[in-house]
Amino acid sequence: MSLHVLISKKGTRVVTASNLFTALELPATQYGRLVRKWIRDLYELDGVLRRPIHGQDFAQRKAAHPAGDYYLSLPLALQIVLRSCSKRKLKYAQQLQKLCRSSKAATKLDAATAFSITALARTLSFTSCQIACERHHLALYRNRNKGSAANWWAYRAQLLGYSFEALHKQAMQRGVAISRKSARNLLLAFNEDELVRTAAVDLFMALGYEAIQALRQAKWVYAAFKAGGFSVCDDRKGVNIFTSSIPRSWMEEIYTLEVGTLLQPWVPQTHEVQPPATPQAMRVSA
């Protein structure tokens, strides 16, 4: 039995509890009890001892095993395998450990990427680039969902950590008057720096990062934006004195998402994920 790694709609690699249970060749009669224990037990995750968090470490899988099934993050699956009494635990522990390490390696900056981070942060301060990144991310989302954009805004809110409703409530509390109500206008009114982080997340998701990796990379871009003392600039109304300081080649690569010499350092090293319509299985080689 092979262990299958699935790609979630967010682009995160996961395994299912039912497949992991079968791969470990555990007694079928203990399935329900053991799987419930898996998602309730204490593990060392993210360097701390804690219980798995729903929506972060696991999620319920619909219409699967009659006794219930879950999607499990790779770190959680690794911890489960290490604690199991299976005779095949070494094989799958080594495979999961390799996958976890490759995910972490994809979030590390190499020298070329570190050199270009400030330029990328500056480029993403322009409204036209922010809109382009969102468009590329939406195209990927549609591709993974058979051309549908259903639940895009709900998915986006969960990924980014804010929704239009939450932003509108903050604006009301601060007495901010918005004539054209949109998340972009709300952020421009009282937290425009967030637009750069959002654009970075959109860009990295479009380039093929898993969600957690995209969020981590976006933090570095956001930090570079703040450290550089930049500000958001709406360049759609014409060229200004600031626009000339950005090489057109940067903006052109982001507009088209045709990876050239500038975006190449940002492409994840483990770009093995193709955008499936639904979670797609990949066999983990023995």
C-alpha positions as CSV (number, residue, x, y, z in Angstrom):
1,M,0.0,0.0,0.0
2,S,1.4,3.4,-1.0
3,L,0.9,6.7,0.9
4,H,-0.8,9.3,-1.2
5,V,-0.1,13.0,-0.8
6,L,-3.0,15.2,-1.8
7,I,-3.0,18.8,-2.8
8,S,-5.8,20.8,-1.1
9,K,-7.6,23.7,-2.7
10,K,-5.2,26.0,-0.8
11,G,-2.2,24.3,-2.3
12,T,-1.2,22.6,0.9
13,R,0.1,19.0,0.9
14,V,-1.9,16.7,3.1
15,V,-2.6,13.0,3.6
16,T,-5.9,11.4,4.6
17,A,-6.3,9.5,7.9
18,S,-7.9,6.5,6.1
19,N,-5.0,6.2,3.6
20,L,-2.4,6.6,6.4
21,F,-4.2,4.0,8.5
22,T,-4.2,1.5,5.7
23,A,-0.6,2.2,4.7
24,L,0.5,1.5,8.3
25,E,-1.4,-1.8,8.2
26,L,-3.2,-1.2,11.5
27,P,-6.1,-3.4,12.6
28,A,-9.3,-2.3,10.7
29,T,-11.4,-2.9,13.9
30,Q,-9.5,-0.1,15.6
31,Y,-9.9,2.5,12.9
32,G,-12.5,4.8,14.5
33,R,-10.9,4.7,17.9
34,L,-7.4,5.4,16.7
35,V,-8.3,8.1,14.2
36,R,-10.2,10.0,16.9
37,K,-7.2,9.7,19.2
38,W,-4.9,11.0,16.4
39,I,-6.7,14.4,16.2
40,R,-7.1,14.8,20.0
41,D,-3.7,13.7,21.3
42,L,-0.7,15.9,22.2
43,Y,2.2,16.3,19.8
44,E,5.2,18.4,19.3
45,L,4.1,20.7,16.4
46,D,5.8,23.9,15.4
47,G,8.3,23.5,18.2
48,V,5.7,23.4,20.9
49,L,3.7,20.7,22.7
50,R,0.0,21.1,21.8
51,R,-3.1,19.4,20.4
52,P,-3.8,19.5,16.6
53,I,-5.8,22.6,15.6
54,H,-8.8,22.2,13.3
55,G,-8.2,24.0,10.0
56,Q,-4.5,24.2,10.6
57,D,-3.3,20.7,11.3
58,F,-6.4,18.7,10.2
59,A,-9.8,19.1,8.5
60,Q,-12.8,16.8,8.1
61,R,-13.1,14.9,4.9
62,K,-16.7,14.6,3.6
63,A,-18.2,11.5,2.0
64,A,-15.2,9.2,2.7
65,H,-14.8,6.5,5.3
66,P,-18.0,5.4,7.0
67,A,-16.4,5.8,10.4
68,G,-15.1,9.3,9.5
69,D,-12.1,10.6,7.8
70,Y,-9.7,13.6,7.9
71,Y,-7.1,15.5,6.0
72,L,-3.9,15.6,8.0
73,S,-1.0,18.0,7.6
74,L,2.3,16.4,6.8
75,P,3.9,17.4,10.2
76,L,0.9,15.9,12.1
77,A,1.0,12.7,9.9
78,L,4.7,12.3,10.7
79,Q,4.0,12.6,14.5
80,I,1.3,10.0,14.2
81,V,3.5,7.6,12.3
82,L,6.3,7.9,14.9
83,R,3.9,7.1,17.7
84,S,2.3,4.1,15.9
85,C,3.0,0.5,16.6
86,S,3.2,-0.3,12.9
87,K,6.0,-2.5,11.5
88,R,6.1,-0.1,8.5
89,K,6.5,3.1,10.5
90,L,10.1,3.6,9.6
91,K,9.4,3.7,5.9
92,Y,6.6,6.2,6.1
93,A,8.3,8.3,8.8
94,Q,11.3,8.7,6.5
95,Q,9.1,9.7,3.5
96,L,7.1,12.2,5.5
97,Q,10.2,13.6,7.1
98,K,11.7,14.2,3.7
99,L,8.5,15.9,2.5
100,C,8.4,18.1,5.6
101,R,12.0,19.1,5.1
102,S,11.4,20.0,1.5
103,S,8.5,22.3,2.5
104,K,10.7,24.1,5.0
105,A,13.5,24.4,2.5
106,A,11.2,26.1,0.1
107,T,10.6,28.9,2.5
108,K,14.3,29.8,3.0
109,L,15.8,32.7,1.0
110,D,18.9,32.1,-1.0
111,A,21.4,34.8,-1.8
112,A,19.8,35.9,-5.0
113,T,16.3,36.1,-3.4
114,A,17.6,38.0,-0.5
115,F,19.2,40.5,-2.9
116,S,15.9,41.1,-4.7
117,I,13.5,41.2,-1.8
118,T,13.6,45.0,-1.5
119,A,13.0,45.4,-5.2
120,L,10.0,43.0,-5.0
121,A,8.6,44.8,-2.0
122,R,8.9,48.1,-3.8
123,T,7.3,46.7,-7.0
124,L,4.3,45.3,-5.0
125,S,3.7,48.8,-3.6
126,F,2.2,49.7,-7.0
127,T,-1.6,49.2,-7.3
128,S,-1.3,47.8,-10.8
129,C,1.0,45.0,-9.6
130,Q,-1.3,44.3,-6.6
131,I,-4.2,43.8,-8.9
132,A,-2.2,41.6,-11.3
133,C,-1.2,39.3,-8.4
134,E,-4.7,38.9,-7.3
135,R,-5.8,38.1,-10.8
136,H,-3.1,35.4,-11.1
137,H,-4.1,33.9,-7.8
138,L,-7.8,33.9,-8.8
139,A,-6.9,32.2,-12.1
140,L,-5.1,29.4,-10.2
141,Y,-8.1,29.1,-7.9
142,R,-10.4,28.7,-10.9
143,N,-8.1,26.1,-12.4
144,R,-8.2,24.1,-9.2
145,N,-12.0,24.3,-9.0
146,K,-13.0,23.4,-12.6
147,G,-13.2,26.9,-13.7
148,S,-15.5,28.1,-10.9
149,A,-14.7,31.0,-8.6
150,A,-17.3,29.8,-6.0
151,N,-16.3,30.6,-2.4
152,W,-13.3,32.7,-3.6
153,W,-14.0,35.4,-1.1
154,A,-14.5,33.0,1.8
155,Y,-11.3,31.2,0.9
156,R,-9.4,34.5,0.5
157,A,-10.6,35.7,3.9
158,Q,-9.5,32.5,5.6
159,L,-6.1,32.6,3.9
160,L,-5.3,36.3,4.5
161,G,-6.9,36.5,8.0
162,Y,-9.4,39.3,7.2
163,S,-12.7,39.7,5.4
164,F,-14.6,42.7,4.0
165,E,-17.0,42.5,6.8
166,A,-14.3,42.6,9.4
167,L,-12.6,45.6,7.7
168,H,-15.9,47.4,7.3
169,K,-16.5,47.0,11.1
170,Q,-13.1,48.4,11.9
171,A,-13.7,51.3,9.5
172,M,-17.0,52.1,11.3
173,Q,-15.4,51.9,14.7
174,R,-12.7,54.4,13.5
175,G,-15.2,56.7,11.9
176,V,-13.7,56.2,8.4
177,A,-16.1,57.2,5.6
178,I,-15.7,55.1,2.5
179,S,-17.5,56.2,-0.7
180,R,-16.7,53.1,-2.8
181,K,-16.9,50.1,-0.4
182,S,-14.4,47.4,-1.2
183,A,-11.7,45.6,0.8
184,R,-9.0,47.6,-1.1
185,N,-10.6,50.9,-0.4
186,L,-11.0,50.0,3.3
187,L,-7.4,49.0,3.6
188,L,-6.3,52.2,1.8
189,A,-8.2,54.2,4.4
190,F,-6.5,52.9,7.5
191,N,-4.0,50.0,6.8
192,E,-2.6,50.4,3.3
193,D,0.6,48.5,4.1
194,E,-1.6,45.3,4.3
195,L,-2.1,45.6,0.5
196,V,1.5,44.8,0.0
197,R,1.4,41.7,2.2
198,T,-1.8,40.6,0.4
199,A,-0.2,41.1,-3.0
200,A,2.8,39.1,-1.9
201,V,0.6,36.2,-0.7
202,D,-1.3,36.3,-4.1
203,L,2.0,36.3,-6.0
204,F,3.5,33.4,-4.1
205,M,0.3,31.3,-4.3
206,A,0.3,31.9,-8.1
207,L,3.9,30.8,-8.3
208,G,3.0,27.5,-6.7
209,Y,3.8,27.8,-3.0
210,E,1.7,26.0,-0.4
211,A,-0.4,28.4,1.7
212,I,1.8,28.3,4.8
213,Q,4.9,29.0,2.7
214,A,3.3,31.8,0.8
215,L,2.3,33.5,4.1
216,R,5.9,33.1,5.5
217,Q,7.4,34.6,2.3
218,A,4.9,37.4,2.4
219,K,6.1,38.4,5.9
220,W,9.6,38.9,4.6
221,V,8.4,41.1,1.7
222,Y,6.2,43.1,4.1
223,A,9.2,43.5,6.5
224,A,11.3,44.8,3.6
225,F,8.5,47.2,2.5
226,K,8.3,48.6,6.1
227,A,12.1,48.8,6.4
228,G,12.4,50.6,3.1
229,G,10.0,53.3,4.1
230,F,7.9,52.7,1.0
231,S,4.3,53.7,0.5
232,V,1.5,52.3,-1.6
233,C,1.2,54.2,-4.9
234,D,-1.7,54.0,-7.4
235,D,0.2,54.1,-10.7
236,R,-2.9,53.4,-12.9
237,K,-3.5,57.1,-13.5
238,G,-0.1,57.7,-15.1
239,V,3.6,57.7,-14.5
240,N,4.9,59.8,-11.6
241,I,8.3,60.5,-10.1
242,F,8.3,57.3,-8.1
243,T,7.4,54.9,-10.9
244,S,10.6,55.7,-12.8
245,S,12.6,54.2,-10.0
246,I,11.2,50.7,-10.7
247,P,12.6,48.7,-13.6
248,R,9.8,48.0,-16.1
249,S,11.1,44.4,-16.3
250,W,9.9,43.7,-12.7
251,M,6.4,45.0,-13.4
252,E,6.2,43.2,-16.8
253,E,7.1,39.8,-15.2
254,I,4.4,40.3,-12.5
255,Y,1.8,41.5,-15.0
256,T,2.3,38.3,-17.2
257,L,3.6,35.9,-14.5
258,E,6.1,34.7,-17.1
259,V,9.0,33.8,-14.9
260,G,12.2,35.5,-16.0
261,T,15.5,36.2,-14.3
262,L,13.9,38.5,-11.7
263,L,11.1,36.2,-10.4
264,Q,13.1,33.0,-10.9
265,P,14.7,33.1,-7.4
266,W,11.2,33.2,-5.9
267,V,10.0,30.0,-7.6
268,P,9.8,27.3,-4.9
269,Q,12.5,24.7,-5.2
270,T,10.0,21.9,-4.8
271,H,7.5,23.0,-7.4
272,E,6.1,19.6,-8.0
273,V,2.4,20.6,-7.5
274,Q,0.2,21.0,-10.6
275,P,-3.1,22.8,-10.1
276,P,-5.7,20.0,-10.0
277,A,-9.4,20.6,-10.1
278,T,-9.8,18.6,-6.9
279,P,-7.3,17.2,-4.4
280,Q,-5.2,15.0,-6.6
281,A,-3.2,12.0,-5.3
282,M,0.5,11.6,-5.9
283,R,2.2,8.3,-5.1
284,V,5.0,8.6,-2.6
285,S,7.7,6.4,-4.0
286,A,9.1,3.7,-1.8
